[in-house]
Amino acid sequence: MQFNPISIVLTLVGGLLLAAILGWIRRPRLTVFVPRTFSYNQLSDKGHLVEVTVFNRGFKTEENIDVTLNPALKYELLGANSPDATVDRNRLKMTRIAPSDEITMLLNVEGGVFKPDDIVQTISKETKGITVAKLEEVPPTASQRVWLVGIFIVFPAVCYLSYVALQNVLATPEKTEKEVAVEVEQTGGWNVLSIYKKKENKLYAALVSGKLSIDIGKLSAKNDLVSVPFKMTNNSSAIITATVEAITSTEDKRAPRYQQRFSDVIIFPGKTVERSINVIIPVNATADERTVFAEVFLQNAEGETMQMKRSYVAPEKL
């Protein structure tokens, strides 16, 4: 066997690059952001209102989150979007934050003017968080990082390998129209991750049988702000919760990434729920810019889960 040092070097570089990409995707990302403060409020003559949001942009659920604030100030929790959030003197405590989720708290602060640098540190059971000054600095979610890797690395690599295969006359037989139709019908048009394709998974069984369906309706647009409607129908006997996310390659403050999703929507048996997500598609967009990447996470009362993905190319005229 002939020794080829170039192949060894390329293999090592490829392995290191792959490890770096996987590390970038899987790295925990706990982020604190203060979107706004209010100088005046009717609850306290001496205090002012501060909104604090803690984002979990990692793959794993973050537990025992502790945000330490400036001890020279006095804090009172007025409201939160999760029962897991509490205030203990100068510490904001959260029991858990699910992946790609966030907890927002409204605080009454007395004893001085609260500034973002009054956030001393943020820690959880497994990682240390960061504080950002702008919403644009909040890291993308784990699923969005996967999509970015897929678009900018995997997709070009697949195109190149396809080109090489064609050049070497390695064509594979195309599926018949009937085979393609059956394949799409069995998954409701969604790409179900292989780990969920099990007969004993009731969510997957409901999807295959047609008792559960999630459809993308007709898109509507106002200039380049496009509404993507999702219609979720549950004709099974189980109560199902759904979390849906839809993004495009275009970012815009009118439709920030963290708002391009809805979480824990309850779909009762025999019911249909409709929700919409706003995305940005430029008026004269290319096919890539018109592609909407959608992801759905489902869970039933028995704790079974299923994750599905699909891409949808919006029509040129909406």
N, C-alpha and C positions, 0 to 999 in steps of 0.2 A: 504494500500500500504506500503510495507516494505521499510524502510529508508536505503539507501546504500551510505555511505559517499565516498566510493571509486569511484563510478560512478560520483558523484558531482565533486570530485577532478580531475578526468580524463577529464570531460567536461570543467572545468575551464582551465586546462592546454592546452587542445586541442584548446579552443577558443583563448587563449593568443598566442599559437604557430601560429595559422592561421593568427591572426592580425599582428604578427611580420613578417611573410612571405609576406603578402600583403603589409605591409609597406615597406619592403625591395624592392619589385618589383616596387611599384608605386613612390618611393622617387625620386624627381628630381635629375638629375646628370648632372651638367654643368662642363665641364673639359677643361682646357687650356694646350696645349702641344707645346713645341718648338722642332720640329723634327731635324732641322739643321740650322746652320749659315754659312755664307760665308765671309771669311776675306777680299776677294778682289772682286771688281766689277768695271766695266768701266763707271758707271754712276756718281760716286763721288770719288774723291781722298781721302777724309777724312772719308767716311762712309763705312759701310759693310752691307751685306744683311742678313735679319733674316726672317725665315719662322715661322708663328704662326698659329696654328690650334685650333679652338674652337669646341668641341664636345658637342652635346646634346644627352645624353644617357637615357633620361627620356621618359615617356609616352606622355607628353604634349609638344606642341610647346612653346619654350622659346621666349619671346618677350623683346625688349628693353635691349639687352645685352650690357654691358659696361665693358670693360677691361681697368683698369687703369695701366699705365706703369710708370716707373721711370721718374719724370719730369725733371731730370737733362740732359736727352738725347733728341735729336731731331728726329722725326719720319716722314717718308714720305711713303705713300701707293703707291707701284709700280704695284700691281696686286692682284686680288682676284678671287675666283671661284664663287662669288655671288655678284650681284649688291647691296645687302643689307649692304655691309661692307664699312665703311668710317673711316677716321682718323681725330680726332679733337685734335690737339696738342699732348698731351701724353695719349689720350684715344682712344681705338678702339671701334667703335660703330657698332652694327649689329641690324637691325630691327627685324629679327626673324630667328630662326633656327628650322626646323621641327624635329619631333622625329626621333632618330637614324640617324640624318644627321650631317654634320659638315661644317664649313666655314674655308677656309685656306687663309691667307693673306701673301703677300711678302712685307716686309718693308725695306726701306733704313734708317739705323740708323746712326746718327752722334753724336759726342760729347763724345764718350767713347765706351767701349766694352759691348755689351748687353749680359746679363746672365739671365737664367730662373727666378732668384730671383728678377729681375727688374720688374716682373709682380706683382704689389702691391696688387690688388684685382680684382675679377671678380664677377659681380652681374647682375641679370636680374630682370624682373618685379616680379618674384615669388621666386627666390632662390639666394643663394650665391654659386659661383663656387669654384673649387679647381684647383691647378696647379700641374702637375705630371712631373717627370723627365724622365720617360721611357714610351714607347708605351705600354708595358705590363701592366702598371698601369692604363691605360684608362679603365673605367668600361665597362662591356658588355652592349649591347643595351637592351631596355625593352623586346623586343621579345626573345632575347637570355636568359634573366633571367627567362622568362616564361618557355622556353624549359628546362632550368636547373632544375627548380622546378618540371616540369613534369617528367624529367628523374630520378631525385634522390629522389623525395618525392611521387609524384602522382603515378608514375608507380609501385614502390614497394607496395604502399598502395592498388592499384588496384589488383596486383597479390595476395596479402594477402587476400583481400576480395573475390577474385575469388576462392582461395583455401578453404576458410571457406564455401562459397556457395556450392562448390562441395562436401565438407565433409558432408553438411547437405542436400544433394540431392536436391539442388535448381537449377537444370538445366533448362535452357530456350530453347524452340525449335529453332533449327538452321535455318537460312534462306536458301532457295533453291538457287541453282546456278543462276537461272533466276532472282530472286529478288536481289541478290548481283550485278549481271551485270547491272540491270536497275538502281540501286542506284549509282553505279560508273559512269555510262553513264550520268546520270542527272547532275552530278557535274564535269564532265570532269576529274575524278580521284582525285579531290581536296576536301578537307574538308572546305566548306564555312561556316563562322561564321553565326549563326542563325539570327542575327540582319539584315543580308543582304538578307536573303531568302524571298524576297517579290516580288510579281508579278510586282509591279510598278517600281522596280529597274531594269533599262534597262541593266545594266551590268550582273546581275544575269539571266535575261531573255535571253540575248545573250549567256551566258554560257550554260544554260539548252538546248537551241535550237541548239547548236552546231555552231552558228555563231562566237563565240569567243572560242578559245582554247589555252591553254598553256601546252606544252608537254615537258617532259624531254627526251632528245635524248640518243644516245649511249655514255656512258662514255668512255673516253680515259685516259690512265695513262702513266706517265713517272716516273718510280719507285713508290714512294708514293704520288706524286703530281698528283691529278686527276682533269681533266677538266669536269665540268658538263654543258652540253649544254641545253639551253632553247629555244624552238621554239614557238613564239607567233604569232598567226594568228587572224586577225580581219576581218571578213566578214560582220560585222554590218555596219550601216550607220554613226556611231559616231567615232570621233577621240578619242583614248584612250591612256593614259600614264600609264606605268607600272614601279613599283619598285620591284625588286626581290632580295631575300637574300637566300643563301644556306650555311649551316654550318654542321660540323661533331663534334663529341666529342673530336677530336684531335686538339690541337692548335700547330701552327708552325709559325716561323717568315717569312717563304717563302710565306705564305698565311694568313696574319693578318686578324683579324675579320672585321676590318673596310673596307677591300678591298673585302670581300666576298659578295658583293652586287653591283648592278647597279641601278641607280635611274633615274626616269622621262624619260624613253625611250618612244618616241612617235610612236604609231602604227596607221597609217592612214587606212581608210576603204579600204578593198580589198588587204591589204598588209600583208606580213609576215616578222617578224624581228627575227633574231637569235643572241643570246648573250651567252657567256660562263662564268662560275665562277670557279675558282680554289679552291679546298679543299684538305685536307690532309687525306688520307686513308692508314694506314700502309700496307705493302705488305702482311704480314701474319695476317691480322686483323680478329677480331671476328665479329660476325653478328652485335653486337651493334656498333663497331667501323666503320663498313661499312655502317651504316645508315646515309643517307643525309637528313637533316631537311631543308625543303624549305618553304618559305613564300612569298606570292605575294600580293601586294597592287595595286589596279587599280582605276583609276579615269577618268571620261569623261568630256567633255567640259561644261556640265550642273552642274558639282559639285557632281555628284553621285559617291560613292565609294564602293569598295568591297574588303574584305580581305580574303585570302584563305591560307590554310596550307596543307602540306602533308609530309610524310616521305617515303623515297625510299631507299631500301637496294641494294647497289651495288653488282654486281656479284663477286664471289671470284677471278675470273681471268678476268683482263681487258686488 
